[in-house]
Amino acid sequence: MSEETNRITKLEEIVAHQAKTIEELSDQLAEQWKVVEQTRAKLDRLTERFLSLEEQSLEAPAITRPPHY
């Protein structure tokens, strides 16, 4: 094999390795995006629940002194 063919083969191997790495990173990014979306949805639900509980606590009757005081 000539030196030029060797260089081309080596470059093709590098490109193939980089393409595989890019695909793996893309898959990981897609998976992380799913986790972020799930976390965001959970945070939204918790925020709604917190606001609902906060509204309920505002409607609670005022604290009064017990009759024996």
N, C-alpha and C positions, 0 to 999 in steps of 0.2 A: 504494500500500500504506500502510496506517496504521502508525503508530509501534508499536502493540501487536503487530501482525502481524510487523513487522520484528524486534522483541525476541524473539518466540516462535521465529521462524525461526533467529535467531542462537543461541538456547538449544538448539534441536534440533541445530544443527551442532556445538555444543560437546559435547553429550551423545553424539552419534555419534562424534566424535573420541575422547572419553574411553573409550567402549565398545571402539573399535578398539585403543586403547593398552592397555587392561586385557586384552584377548584376546592381544595380542602378548606382554605381560608374563607371562601365564599360560603361553603356549607356551614361553617362555624358561625359566620356572621348572620346567616339566615336563622340558625338555631337561637342565637343570642337575641335576635330581634323578637322571636316568639316569646322568649322569657321576659323581655322588656314589656311587650304588649300585655302579657298575663299579669305582670306586676302592676302595670298602669291600671288595668281593669280592677284588680283587687284594691288598689289605693282609692280608686273612684268609689267602689262599693263601701269601703271603710269610712271615707269622707262623708258619704250620704248617711251612713248609719250614725256617725258621730254627730252630725248636724241634727238629725232626727232626735237623738237622745238629748242633745243640748236644748232643743225646743221643748221637749217634754219636761225637762228640769225647770225651765223658766215658768211653766204653767203650774208648778207645784204650789200648794198652799203655803202661806207665810208661816214661819216658825213662831209659835206663840208659847208663852210660859205655861207650864202645866198647872192644873187647877189647885194643887196643894201649895203653891207659892203665894 
